[in-house]
């Protein structure tokens, strides 16, 4: 039974990822100077995610549309970033945006909150 549930979850996750790739839309256009400034600001952001998670897909989609070069780290079983997420954020939950600012680190969960933060900061 566990194997069947895992198979269904992986199949649905794959469909979600494929649908995202096919319907993603266009990246936000900026002048080269504006994009360089955005790139510099985005250096301090890291997204921890699961490949087939619909909430992670929603967050990655927003990152793509906003044209943000945010580093993405898989938190899947066996990934070295999974332990990093658990140690830093206190739990393994994705999506999770790691925000470094003025020597401080903030961990933001919840796709809606992450997307809202990115839109306010970079739109």
CNS distance restraints for C-alpha pairs under 8 A (distance, minus, plus):
assign (resid   1 and name CA) (resid   5 and name CA) 6.35 0.50 0.50
assign (resid   2 and name CA) (resid   6 and name CA) 6.17 0.50 0.50
assign (resid   3 and name CA) (resid   7 and name CA) 6.07 0.50 0.50
assign (resid   4 and name CA) (resid   8 and name CA) 6.18 0.50 0.50
assign (resid   5 and name CA) (resid   9 and name CA) 6.07 0.50 0.50
assign (resid   6 and name CA) (resid  10 and name CA) 6.11 0.50 0.50
assign (resid   7 and name CA) (resid  11 and name CA) 6.09 0.50 0.50
assign (resid   8 and name CA) (resid  12 and name CA) 6.09 0.50 0.50
assign (resid   9 and name CA) (resid  13 and name CA) 6.00 0.50 0.50
assign (resid  10 and name CA) (resid  14 and name CA) 6.08 0.50 0.50
assign (resid  10 and name CA) (resid  52 and name CA) 6.95 0.50 0.50
assign (resid  11 and name CA) (resid  15 and name CA) 6.35 0.50 0.50
assign (resid  12 and name CA) (resid  16 and name CA) 6.24 0.50 0.50
assign (resid  12 and name CA) (resid  52 and name CA) 7.83 0.50 0.50
assign (resid  13 and name CA) (resid  17 and name CA) 6.25 0.50 0.50
assign (resid  13 and name CA) (resid  51 and name CA) 7.68 0.50 0.50
assign (resid  13 and name CA) (resid  52 and name CA) 4.07 0.50 0.50
assign (resid  13 and name CA) (resid  53 and name CA) 6.26 0.50 0.50
assign (resid  13 and name CA) (resid  54 and name CA) 7.17 0.50 0.50
assign (resid  14 and name CA) (resid  18 and name CA) 6.13 0.50 0.50
assign (resid  14 and name CA) (resid  52 and name CA) 6.08 0.50 0.50
assign (resid  15 and name CA) (resid  19 and name CA) 6.02 0.50 0.50
assign (resid  16 and name CA) (resid  20 and name CA) 6.14 0.50 0.50
assign (resid  16 and name CA) (resid  52 and name CA) 6.96 0.50 0.50
assign (resid  16 and name CA) (resid  54 and name CA) 6.71 0.50 0.50
assign (resid  16 and name CA) (resid  57 and name CA) 7.70 0.50 0.50
assign (resid  17 and name CA) (resid  21 and name CA) 6.31 0.50 0.50
assign (resid  17 and name CA) (resid  51 and name CA) 7.63 0.50 0.50
assign (resid  17 and name CA) (resid  52 and name CA) 6.34 0.50 0.50
assign (resid  17 and name CA) (resid  57 and name CA) 6.87 0.50 0.50
assign (resid  18 and name CA) (resid  22 and name CA) 6.26 0.50 0.50
assign (resid  19 and name CA) (resid  23 and name CA) 6.11 0.50 0.50
assign (resid  20 and name CA) (resid  24 and name CA) 5.45 0.50 0.50
assign (resid  20 and name CA) (resid  57 and name CA) 7.29 0.50 0.50
assign (resid  20 and name CA) (resid  61 and name CA) 7.34 0.50 0.50
assign (resid  24 and name CA) (resid  61 and name CA) 6.73 0.50 0.50
assign (resid  24 and name CA) (resid  65 and name CA) 7.70 0.50 0.50
assign (resid  25 and name CA) (resid  65 and name CA) 7.17 0.50 0.50
assign (resid  26 and name CA) (resid  65 and name CA) 6.08 0.50 0.50
assign (resid  27 and name CA) (resid  64 and name CA) 6.15 0.50 0.50
assign (resid  27 and name CA) (resid  65 and name CA) 4.36 0.50 0.50
assign (resid  27 and name CA) (resid  66 and name CA) 6.03 0.50 0.50
assign (resid  27 and name CA) (resid  67 and name CA) 5.26 0.50 0.50
assign (resid  28 and name CA) (resid  65 and name CA) 5.73 0.50 0.50
assign (resid  28 and name CA) (resid  66 and name CA) 5.19 0.50 0.50
assign (resid  28 and name CA) (resid  67 and name CA) 5.53 0.50 0.50
assign (resid  29 and name CA) (resid  67 and name CA) 7.70 0.50 0.50
assign (resid  30 and name CA) (resid  34 and name CA) 5.71 0.50 0.50
assign (resid  30 and name CA) (resid  35 and name CA) 5.62 0.50 0.50
assign (resid  31 and name CA) (resid  35 and name CA) 6.12 0.50 0.50
assign (resid  32 and name CA) (resid  36 and name CA) 6.07 0.50 0.50
assign (resid  33 and name CA) (resid  37 and name CA) 6.36 0.50 0.50
assign (resid  34 and name CA) (resid  38 and name CA) 6.29 0.50 0.50
assign (resid  35 and name CA) (resid  39 and name CA) 6.00 0.50 0.50
assign (resid  36 and name CA) (resid  40 and name CA) 6.21 0.50 0.50
assign (resid  37 and name CA) (resid  41 and name CA) 6.36 0.50 0.50
assign (resid  38 and name CA) (resid  42 and name CA) 6.05 0.50 0.50
assign (resid  38 and name CA) (resid  68 and name CA) 7.15 0.50 0.50
assign (resid  38 and name CA) (resid 122 and name CA) 7.15 0.50 0.50
assign (resid  39 and name CA) (resid  43 and name CA) 6.43 0.50 0.50
assign (resid  39 and name CA) (resid  68 and name CA) 6.81 0.50 0.50
assign (resid  39 and name CA) (resid  69 and name CA) 6.21 0.50 0.50
assign (resid  42 and name CA) (resid  68 and name CA) 6.64 0.50 0.50
assign (resid  42 and name CA) (resid  69 and name CA) 6.36 0.50 0.50
assign (resid  42 and name CA) (resid  70 and name CA) 5.79 0.50 0.50
assign (resid  43 and name CA) (resid  69 and name CA) 7.65 0.50 0.50
assign (resid  43 and name CA) (resid  70 and name CA) 6.79 0.50 0.50
assign (resid  43 and name CA) (resid  71 and name CA) 7.88 0.50 0.50
assign (resid  44 and name CA) (resid  98 and name CA) 7.97 0.50 0.50
assign (resid  44 and name CA) (resid  99 and name CA) 6.06 0.50 0.50
assign (resid  44 and name CA) (resid 100 and name CA) 5.16 0.50 0.50
assign (resid  44 and name CA) (resid 101 and name CA) 7.17 0.50 0.50
assign (resid  45 and name CA) (resid  70 and name CA) 5.86 0.50 0.50
assign (resid  45 and name CA) (resid  71 and name CA) 6.89 0.50 0.50
assign (resid  45 and name CA) (resid  97 and name CA) 6.77 0.50 0.50
assign (resid  45 and name CA) (resid  98 and name CA) 5.61 0.50 0.50
assign (resid  45 and name CA) (resid  99 and name CA) 4.96 0.50 0.50
assign (resid  45 and name CA) (resid 100 and name CA) 6.54 0.50 0.50
assign (resid  46 and name CA) (resid  70 and name CA) 5.79 0.50 0.50
assign (resid  46 and name CA) (resid  71 and name CA) 4.92 0.50 0.50
assign (resid  46 and name CA) (resid  72 and name CA) 5.89 0.50 0.50
assign (resid  46 and name CA) (resid  73 and name CA) 7.25 0.50 0.50
assign (resid  46 and name CA) (resid  97 and name CA) 5.68 0.50 0.50
assign (resid  46 and name CA) (resid  98 and name CA) 5.04 0.50 0.50
assign (resid  46 and name CA) (resid  99 and name CA) 6.89 0.50 0.50
assign (resid  47 and name CA) (resid  70 and name CA) 6.89 0.50 0.50
assign (resid  47 and name CA) (resid  71 and name CA) 6.20 0.50 0.50
assign (resid  47 and name CA) (resid  72 and name CA) 4.76 0.50 0.50
assign (resid  47 and name CA) (resid  73 and name CA) 6.08 0.50 0.50
assign (resid  47 and name CA) (resid  95 and name CA) 6.86 0.50 0.50
assign (resid  47 and name CA) (resid  96 and name CA) 5.75 0.50 0.50
assign (resid  47 and name CA) (resid  97 and name CA) 4.57 0.50 0.50
assign (resid  47 and name CA) (resid  98 and name CA) 6.28 0.50 0.50
assign (resid  48 and name CA) (resid  72 and name CA) 5.97 0.50 0.50
assign (resid  48 and name CA) (resid  73 and name CA) 4.81 0.50 0.50
assign (resid  48 and name CA) (resid  74 and name CA) 5.74 0.50 0.50
assign (resid  48 and name CA) (resid  75 and name CA) 5.90 0.50 0.50
assign (resid  48 and name CA) (resid  81 and name CA) 7.77 0.50 0.50
assign (resid  48 and name CA) (resid  85 and name CA) 7.27 0.50 0.50
assign (resid  48 and name CA) (resid  94 and name CA) 6.17 0.50 0.50
assign (resid  48 and name CA) (resid  95 and name CA) 5.71 0.50 0.50
assign (resid  48 and name CA) (resid  96 and name CA) 5.12 0.50 0.50
assign (resid  48 and name CA) (resid  97 and name CA) 6.35 0.50 0.50
assign (resid  48 and name CA) (resid  98 and name CA) 7.73 0.50 0.50
assign (resid  49 and name CA) (resid  53 and name CA) 7.74 0.50 0.50
assign (resid  49 and name CA) (resid  56 and name CA) 5.71 0.50 0.50
assign (resid  49 and name CA) (resid  72 and name CA) 7.12 0.50 0.50
assign (resid  49 and name CA) (resid  73 and name CA) 6.29 0.50 0.50
assign (resid  49 and name CA) (resid  74 and name CA) 5.14 0.50 0.50
assign (resid  49 and name CA) (resid  75 and name CA) 5.56 0.50 0.50
assign (resid  49 and name CA) (resid  76 and name CA) 7.78 0.50 0.50
assign (resid  49 and name CA) (resid  94 and name CA) 5.06 0.50 0.50
assign (resid  49 and name CA) (resid  95 and name CA) 4.79 0.50 0.50
assign (resid  49 and name CA) (resid  96 and name CA) 6.70 0.50 0.50
assign (resid  50 and name CA) (resid  56 and name CA) 6.36 0.50 0.50
assign (resid  50 and name CA) (resid  74 and name CA) 5.71 0.50 0.50
assign (resid  50 and name CA) (resid  75 and name CA) 5.81 0.50 0.50
assign (resid  50 and name CA) (resid  76 and name CA) 5.90 0.50 0.50
assign (resid  50 and name CA) (resid  94 and name CA) 6.56 0.50 0.50
assign (resid  50 and name CA) (resid  95 and name CA) 7.24 0.50 0.50
assign (resid  51 and name CA) (resid  56 and name CA) 7.20 0.50 0.50
assign (resid  51 and name CA) (resid  57 and name CA) 7.41 0.50 0.50
assign (resid  51 and name CA) (resid  74 and name CA) 7.14 0.50 0.50
assign (resid  52 and name CA) (resid  56 and name CA) 7.56 0.50 0.50
assign (resid  52 and name CA) (resid  57 and name CA) 7.21 0.50 0.50
assign (resid  53 and name CA) (resid  57 and name CA) 6.16 0.50 0.50
assign (resid  54 and name CA) (resid  58 and name CA) 6.21 0.50 0.50
assign (resid  55 and name CA) (resid  59 and name CA) 6.37 0.50 0.50
assign (resid  55 and name CA) (resid  94 and name CA) 7.93 0.50 0.50
assign (resid  55 and name CA) (resid  95 and name CA) 6.74 0.50 0.50
assign (resid  55 and name CA) (resid 110 and name CA) 7.93 0.50 0.50
assign (resid  55 and name CA) (resid 111 and name CA) 5.76 0.50 0.50
assign (resid  56 and name CA) (resid  60 and name CA) 6.09 0.50 0.50
assign (resid  56 and name CA) (resid  94 and name CA) 6.67 0.50 0.50
assign (resid  56 and name CA) (resid  95 and name CA) 5.05 0.50 0.50
assign (resid  56 and name CA) (resid 111 and name CA) 6.89 0.50 0.50
assign (resid  57 and name CA) (resid  61 and name CA) 5.95 0.50 0.50
assign (resid  58 and name CA) (resid  62 and name CA) 6.41 0.50 0.50
assign (resid  58 and name CA) (resid 111 and name CA) 6.96 0.50 0.50
assign (resid  59 and name CA) (resid  63 and name CA) 6.35 0.50 0.50
assign (resid  59 and name CA) (resid  95 and name CA) 7.29 0.50 0.50
assign (resid  59 and name CA) (resid 111 and name CA) 5.70 0.50 0.50
assign (resid  59 and name CA) (resid 112 and name CA) 7.98 0.50 0.50
assign (resid  59 and name CA) (resid 114 and name CA) 7.08 0.50 0.50
assign (resid  59 and name CA) (resid 115 and name CA) 6.11 0.50 0.50
assign (resid  60 and name CA) (resid  64 and name CA) 6.16 0.50 0.50
assign (resid  61 and name CA) (resid  65 and name CA) 6.19 0.50 0.50
assign (resid  62 and name CA) (resid  66 and name CA) 6.03 0.50 0.50
assign (resid  62 and name CA) (resid 115 and name CA) 6.34 0.50 0.50
assign (resid  63 and name CA) (resid  67 and name CA) 6.13 0.50 0.50
assign (resid  63 and name CA) (resid  68 and name CA) 5.42 0.50 0.50
assign (resid  63 and name CA) (resid  69 and name CA) 7.80 0.50 0.50
assign (resid  63 and name CA) (resid  70 and name CA) 7.41 0.50 0.50
assign (resid  63 and name CA) (resid 115 and name CA) 7.96 0.50 0.50
assign (resid  63 and name CA) (resid 118 and name CA) 7.72 0.50 0.50
assign (resid  64 and name CA) (resid  68 and name CA) 6.33 0.50 0.50
assign (resid  66 and name CA) (resid 119 and name CA) 7.54 0.50 0.50
assign (resid  66 and name CA) (resid 122 and name CA) 7.09 0.50 0.50
assign (resid  66 and name CA) (resid 123 and name CA) 6.78 0.50 0.50
assign (resid  73 and name CA) (resid  81 and name CA) 6.36 0.50 0.50
assign (resid  74 and name CA) (resid  79 and name CA) 6.58 0.50 0.50
assign (resid  74 and name CA) (resid  81 and name CA) 6.40 0.50 0.50
assign (resid  74 and name CA) (resid  82 and name CA) 7.23 0.50 0.50
assign (resid  75 and name CA) (resid  79 and name CA) 5.97 0.50 0.50
assign (resid  75 and name CA) (resid  80 and name CA) 7.80 0.50 0.50
assign (resid  75 and name CA) (resid  81 and name CA) 5.55 0.50 0.50
assign (resid  75 and name CA) (resid  82 and name CA) 4.28 0.50 0.50
assign (resid  75 and name CA) (resid  85 and name CA) 7.29 0.50 0.50
assign (resid  75 and name CA) (resid  92 and name CA) 7.54 0.50 0.50
assign (resid  75 and name CA) (resid  94 and name CA) 7.53 0.50 0.50
assign (resid  76 and name CA) (resid  82 and name CA) 6.38 0.50 0.50
assign (resid  77 and name CA) (resid  82 and name CA) 6.95 0.50 0.50
assign (resid  78 and name CA) (resid  82 and name CA) 7.39 0.50 0.50
assign (resid  79 and name CA) (resid  83 and name CA) 7.78 0.50 0.50
assign (resid  80 and name CA) (resid  84 and name CA) 6.88 0.50 0.50
assign (resid  81 and name CA) (resid  85 and name CA) 6.09 0.50 0.50
assign (resid  82 and name CA) (resid  86 and name CA) 6.29 0.50 0.50
assign (resid  82 and name CA) (resid  92 and name CA) 6.81 0.50 0.50
assign (resid  83 and name CA) (resid  87 and name CA) 5.98 0.50 0.50
assign (resid  84 and name CA) (resid  88 and name CA) 5.96 0.50 0.50
assign (resid  85 and name CA) (resid  89 and name CA) 5.54 0.50 0.50
assign (resid  85 and name CA) (resid  90 and name CA) 7.26 0.50 0.50
assign (resid  85 and name CA) (resid  91 and name CA) 6.81 0.50 0.50
assign (resid  85 and name CA) (resid  92 and name CA) 6.07 0.50 0.50
assign (resid  86 and name CA) (resid  90 and name CA) 4.88 0.50 0.50
assign (resid  86 and name CA) (resid  91 and name CA) 4.36 0.50 0.50
assign (resid  86 and name CA) (resid  92 and name CA) 5.02 0.50 0.50
assign (resid  87 and name CA) (resid  91 and name CA) 7.20 0.50 0.50
assign (resid  89 and name CA) (resid 107 and name CA) 5.91 0.50 0.50
assign (resid  93 and name CA) (resid 109 and name CA) 7.38 0.50 0.50
assign (resid  94 and name CA) (resid 109 and name CA) 6.81 0.50 0.50
assign (resid  94 and name CA) (resid 110 and name CA) 7.66 0.50 0.50
assign (resid  95 and name CA) (resid 109 and name CA) 6.06 0.50 0.50
assign (resid  95 and name CA) (resid 110 and name CA) 6.49 0.50 0.50
assign (resid  95 and name CA) (resid 111 and name CA) 6.28 0.50 0.50
assign (resid  96 and name CA) (resid 107 and name CA) 6.49 0.50 0.50
assign (resid  96 and name CA) (resid 108 and name CA) 5.43 0.50 0.50
assign (resid  96 and name CA) (resid 109 and name CA) 4.59 0.50 0.50
assign (resid  96 and name CA) (resid 110 and name CA) 7.09 0.50 0.50
assign (resid  96 and name CA) (resid 111 and name CA) 7.94 0.50 0.50
assign (resid  96 and name CA) (resid 114 and name CA) 7.87 0.50 0.50
assign (resid  97 and name CA) (resid 107 and name CA) 5.76 0.50 0.50
assign (resid  97 and name CA) (resid 108 and name CA) 5.00 0.50 0.50
assign (resid  97 and name CA) (resid 109 and name CA) 6.53 0.50 0.50
assign (resid  97 and name CA) (resid 114 and name CA) 6.79 0.50 0.50
assign (resid  98 and name CA) (resid 105 and name CA) 6.81 0.50 0.50
assign (resid  98 and name CA) (resid 106 and name CA) 5.89 0.50 0.50
assign (resid  98 and name CA) (resid 107 and name CA) 4.76 0.50 0.50
assign (resid  98 and name CA) (resid 108 and name CA) 6.44 0.50 0.50
assign (resid  99 and name CA) (resid 105 and name CA) 5.59 0.50 0.50
assign (resid  99 and name CA) (resid 106 and name CA) 5.06 0.50 0.50
assign (resid  99 and name CA) (resid 107 and name CA) 6.32 0.50 0.50
assign (resid  99 and name CA) (resid 108 and name CA) 7.66 0.50 0.50
assign (resid 100 and name CA) (resid 104 and name CA) 5.65 0.50 0.50
assign (resid 100 and name CA) (resid 105 and name CA) 4.56 0.50 0.50
assign (resid 100 and name CA) (resid 106 and name CA) 6.48 0.50 0.50
assign (resid 101 and name CA) (resid 105 and name CA) 6.45 0.50 0.50
assign (resid 108 and name CA) (resid 113 and name CA) 7.50 0.50 0.50
assign (resid 108 and name CA) (resid 114 and name CA) 6.59 0.50 0.50
assign (resid 109 and name CA) (resid 113 and name CA) 7.09 0.50 0.50
assign (resid 109 and name CA) (resid 114 and name CA) 6.87 0.50 0.50
assign (resid 110 and name CA) (resid 114 and name CA) 6.29 0.50 0.50
assign (resid 111 and name CA) (resid 115 and name CA) 6.02 0.50 0.50
assign (resid 112 and name CA) (resid 116 and name CA) 6.05 0.50 0.50
assign (resid 113 and name CA) (resid 117 and name CA) 6.11 0.50 0.50
assign (resid 114 and name CA) (resid 118 and name CA) 6.20 0.50 0.50
assign (resid 115 and name CA) (resid 119 and name CA) 6.05 0.50 0.50
assign (resid 116 and name CA) (resid 120 and name CA) 6.10 0.50 0.50
assign (resid 117 and name CA) (resid 121 and name CA) 6.09 0.50 0.50
assign (resid 118 and name CA) (resid 122 and name CA) 5.72 0.50 0.50
assign (resid 118 and name CA) (resid 123 and name CA) 7.44 0.50 0.50
assign (resid 119 and name CA) (resid 123 and name CA) 4.88 0.50 0.50
